[in-house]
């Protein structure tokens, strides 16, 4: 080969090598950029379902967890609480849960999948304040017929232990029941009700 002749085979090799190295460099530099577009683990956790162990929850007790940045209350109810709920139908605004504040499986007197457990978002439906939980035995001036429930100190809205709103209070609707299902007898998955009956 003369000095003036071009080695086409060598040129092809160098062009291919430069393309491969350059492509690898572009791919390597793109990985951090693309990874910033995927949600972080914290972001996924905020919006994703939350599994809760309720094995230690005693009748009358409330357990609070966070789902989508909101407080979710789980109340374990005993037979007395459940029988008291049926006596309050005339005092609550939407006793049969006709307003769509719950999944279809919670459209019942107890507003729950299992009567023993109430699962509601703990935000007043008036302005989004967080009501206080008072049992029937708590010494509060909530009226002689108080059988336990939730009282919002911001504007005086009251809810029974099914999350049903009382008449003549500012809150317009019952507390929201989030989608949920029982994974086992002692574990609830909040935020996902797929595959459950």
C-alpha positions as CSV (number, residue, x, y, z in Angstrom):
1,X,0.0,0.0,0.0
2,X,1.3,3.5,-0.9
3,X,1.4,6.4,1.5
4,X,-1.4,8.2,-0.4
5,X,-3.8,5.2,-0.4
6,X,-6.5,5.0,2.2
7,X,-6.8,1.9,4.3
8,X,-10.6,1.4,4.0
9,X,-10.7,-1.5,6.4
10,X,-8.9,0.4,9.1
11,X,-11.1,3.4,8.6
12,X,-14.2,1.2,8.9
13,X,-12.9,-0.3,12.2
14,X,-12.0,3.1,13.7
15,X,-15.4,4.5,12.7
16,X,-17.3,1.5,14.2
17,X,-15.2,1.7,17.4
18,X,-15.8,5.4,17.8
19,X,-19.5,4.9,17.3
20,X,-19.7,2.2,19.9
21,X,-17.7,4.1,22.5
22,X,-19.7,7.3,21.8
23,X,-23.0,5.4,22.0
24,X,-22.0,3.9,25.3
25,X,-21.1,7.3,26.6
26,X,-24.4,8.8,25.6
27,X,-26.3,5.8,27.2
28,X,-24.2,6.1,30.4
29,X,-24.9,9.9,30.7
30,X,-28.7,9.3,30.0
31,X,-29.2,6.9,32.8
32,X,-29.1,9.5,35.6
33,X,-31.3,11.8,33.6
34,X,-33.9,9.1,32.9
35,X,-33.8,7.9,36.5
36,X,-34.9,11.4,37.7
37,X,-38.1,10.9,35.8
38,X,-39.2,7.8,37.7
39,X,-40.9,8.3,41.0
40,X,-38.8,7.9,44.2
41,X,-39.6,5.1,46.7
42,X,-41.1,7.8,49.0
43,X,-43.4,9.0,46.2
44,X,-44.5,5.5,45.4
45,X,-45.2,4.8,49.1
46,X,-47.4,7.9,49.4
47,X,-49.7,6.9,46.6
48,X,-49.4,3.1,46.8
49,X,-51.4,0.7,49.0
50,X,-50.5,0.4,52.6
51,X,-50.8,-2.9,54.5
52,X,-51.7,-2.6,58.2
53,X,-51.5,-5.2,61.0
54,X,-54.6,-4.9,63.1
55,X,-53.9,-7.9,65.3
56,X,-53.4,-5.8,68.5
57,X,-56.5,-3.6,68.0
58,X,-58.9,-4.0,70.8
59,X,-62.7,-3.2,70.7
60,X,-63.2,0.6,71.0
61,X,-59.6,1.4,70.0
62,X,-58.5,3.4,66.9
63,X,-55.4,2.8,64.8
64,X,-54.2,5.6,62.5
65,X,-52.1,5.1,59.4
66,X,-51.2,7.4,56.5
67,X,-52.3,6.7,52.9
68,X,-51.9,9.2,50.1
69,X,-50.8,11.8,52.7
70,X,-54.2,11.4,54.5
71,X,-54.9,9.9,58.0
72,X,-56.9,6.7,57.7
73,X,-58.7,5.5,60.9
74,X,-59.3,1.9,61.7
75,X,-61.8,1.4,64.5
76,X,-62.6,-2.0,66.0
77,X,-66.2,-2.1,67.1
78,X,-67.9,-4.5,69.5
79,X,-71.5,-5.8,69.5
80,X,-72.7,-2.8,71.6
81,X,-71.3,-0.3,69.2
82,X,-72.8,-2.1,66.2
83,X,-76.3,-2.3,67.9
84,X,-76.1,1.4,68.8
85,X,-75.5,2.3,65.1
86,X,-78.9,1.0,64.2
87,X,-80.6,3.3,66.7
88,X,-79.1,6.4,65.1
89,X,-80.6,6.2,61.7
90,X,-83.1,9.0,62.4
91,X,-80.3,11.3,63.7
92,X,-77.9,11.0,60.8
93,X,-78.2,12.7,57.4
94,X,-77.4,9.7,55.1
95,X,-78.2,6.6,57.1
96,X,-78.1,4.2,54.1
97,X,-75.0,5.8,52.6
98,X,-76.8,6.9,49.4
99,X,-74.2,9.6,48.7
100,X,-71.1,8.0,47.0
101,X,-68.6,8.3,49.8
102,X,-67.6,4.6,49.9
103,X,-67.0,1.7,47.6
104,X,-70.1,-0.5,46.9
105,X,-69.1,-3.1,49.4
106,X,-69.3,-0.5,52.2
107,X,-72.7,0.8,51.3
108,X,-74.4,-0.7,54.4
109,X,-75.4,0.3,57.9
110,X,-71.9,-0.3,59.2
111,X,-70.1,1.2,56.1
112,X,-67.6,-1.6,56.1
113,X,-66.5,-4.9,54.6
114,X,-66.6,-6.5,58.0
115,X,-69.0,-5.0,60.6
116,X,-66.3,-5.3,63.3
117,X,-63.9,-2.9,61.6
118,X,-64.5,0.7,60.3
119,X,-62.0,2.1,57.9
120,X,-62.4,5.8,57.1
121,X,-60.3,8.7,56.0
122,X,-60.1,10.9,59.1
123,X,-60.9,14.2,57.5
124,X,-64.1,16.2,58.0
125,X,-66.1,16.5,54.8
126,X,-66.8,20.1,55.6
127,X,-63.4,21.8,55.3
128,X,-61.0,18.9,55.7
129,X,-60.1,19.3,59.4
130,X,-59.3,16.2,61.5
131,X,-62.1,15.4,64.0
132,X,-61.4,14.0,67.4
133,X,-62.5,10.5,68.4
134,X,-64.6,10.2,71.5
135,X,-66.1,6.9,72.8
136,X,-69.5,6.8,74.5
137,X,-67.7,6.9,77.9
138,X,-65.6,10.0,77.2
139,X,-66.8,12.9,79.3
140,X,-67.5,15.4,76.6
141,X,-70.5,17.7,76.2
142,X,-71.8,16.1,73.0
143,X,-75.3,15.5,74.1
144,X,-77.1,13.0,76.2
145,X,-77.6,10.6,73.3
146,X,-73.9,10.5,72.4
147,X,-72.9,6.9,71.6
148,X,-69.4,7.5,70.5
149,X,-68.0,8.8,67.3
150,X,-66.1,11.8,65.9
151,X,-66.4,15.5,66.7
152,X,-64.8,18.2,64.6
153,X,-63.8,21.1,66.9
154,X,-63.4,23.5,63.9
155,X,-67.1,23.9,63.2
156,X,-68.9,21.4,65.3
157,X,-69.6,18.6,62.8
158,X,-70.3,15.2,64.4
159,X,-70.1,11.7,62.9
160,X,-71.2,8.3,64.4
161,X,-69.0,5.2,64.7
162,X,-69.9,4.3,61.1
163,X,-68.6,7.7,59.9
164,X,-72.1,8.9,59.2
165,X,-72.7,12.6,59.5
166,X,-75.3,13.9,62.0
167,X,-78.1,16.2,60.8
168,X,-77.9,20.0,61.4
169,X,-74.1,20.2,61.3
170,X,-71.9,21.9,58.6
171,X,-70.4,18.7,57.1
172,X,-72.5,17.8,54.1
173,X,-71.6,14.1,53.7
174,X,-70.4,11.0,55.6
175,X,-66.7,10.4,56.1
176,X,-65.0,8.8,53.1
177,X,-64.3,5.1,53.1
178,X,-61.1,4.3,51.1
179,X,-60.8,1.2,48.9
180,X,-59.5,-1.6,51.1
181,X,-59.5,-5.3,51.5
182,X,-58.6,-7.9,54.2
183,X,-55.5,-9.8,53.2
184,X,-55.9,-12.0,56.2
185,X,-58.1,-11.7,59.3
186,X,-55.4,-9.5,60.9
187,X,-54.1,-7.5,58.0
188,X,-55.9,-4.8,55.9
189,X,-54.6,-3.5,52.6
190,X,-55.7,0.2,52.2
191,X,-55.8,1.6,48.8
192,X,-56.4,-1.6,46.9
193,X,-59.6,-3.6,46.8
194,X,-58.8,-5.6,43.7
195,X,-59.5,-9.3,43.8
196,X,-61.6,-9.0,46.9
197,X,-65.3,-9.9,47.0
